[in-house]
Amino acid sequence: LHMDNLSFLDSSVSNHGVTNNGVTISNSESKFGGSSAYFDGSGDYLNISNSSDWDLGTGKFTLDFWAKVDTDKVDNVVLSHVQDIDNKWYLSLSANTVQDDSDIRFYVFENGNPNYVDTVGHSFNGSWTHIAVVKETIGSGKLKIYIKRIF
């Protein structure tokens, strides 16, 4: 998605519809393109139309994005898709009050079988961070999370 204006256009060949629910644009903060989506944490979200594109299935996949989180005590779902009760996935940032930072967690349920991966003790410190969730093998392969902070 391009975060150039409030319509949040999908430039993929699928051209998914995007509904904006309270998200604004920041021209003062961006990783590329001159602007970014700003989520203030008060129930705002983007809803992208349902599609089989979001069904991860048993194949290889990569989900990645850039985020700038101003606090290390975050507790929110960042990305998610629910096909049905047995097939769903979500990525969350979960506050870790013991270490005073956040954990990044990705859960995927394929035919009711759970698979997950998480990181422990990630500090955002208001820096742009590239997060990628990768499954490199076919079937119930191992999930990995890659994190790269840019100061």
Salt bridges, closest charged atoms under 4 A:
GLU29 OE1 - LYS68 NZ 3.20
ASP53 OD2 - HIS16 NE2 2.76
ASP55 OD1 - HIS81 NE2 2.84
ASP64 OD2 - HIS130 NE2 2.88
ASP70 OD1 - LYS68 NZ 3.85
ASP100 OD1 - LYS73 NZ 2.94
ASP103 OD2 - ARG105 NH2 3.19
GLU110 OE2 - LYS135 NZ 3.41
ASP118 OD2 - ARG105 NE 3.63
GLU136 OE1 - LYS144 NZ 3.16
